[in-house]
């Protein structure tokens, strides 16, 4: 299949496919005319990439999953390197959840004590967080 068909079947753009190719995550073959040609296996790889990206994985974190699929495994998460990425991601998520709980508790406390200056109430320390355009980013 050509790049446009692959993009359509994977609900993404041709630009994204070219980007994945430039990062070494997707490999295109060329036909006699120089057009990119993809297989069903490439579609599986692309779906794995998109699914993991949708779950917040960075492209470098996705690489072991792609390599696992390219090695002929039925899924991208059936290799040890992929499992390690999952473990790291779970630890990151657990840390964020804990920090968000701290922020939530701090907000509840502020609602219970409106107008109190934090310096006068050491039991109301501010949570360590910052807001960014992509959402809440909590600092260590």
C-alpha positions, 0 to 999 in steps of 0.5 A: 500500500502507498503512504496515503492508504497507510495514513488513512488506515491508521487514522494519521497523516502522511507527515507523521509517517514520514516523521516516524520514518526519519526517526527509524520507527517505520521503514518504507520500501520503494517501488520502481517509481520511487513511491513508498510502499508499506505492508500489513506488518508496517500497519501493525507497527504504526498502530503500536506506535500510535497506541503508545503515543496516545497513552503518553509514551515518548518515541524513544520509549516506543522503540523497543516495541517496534523492534519486538514487532520487527523481530517477528513477535505477535505483539510489541509488548512480548519482549523483555525490553518492552516490559521494562518500558512498561515498568518505568512508565507505571512508576512514572504514572504512580509518582504523578498520581501521588503528586496529584493527590497532594495537589488535590489535598492542598486545594481542599485544605485551601478551600477549608481555610480561605484567605489564610496566608501560607506563611502563617500556616506551615501546615498548608505548604504549597504542592510542587507543581506547575501548569504547562500548556499540555497539562499539569507537570509536577516537579520533583 
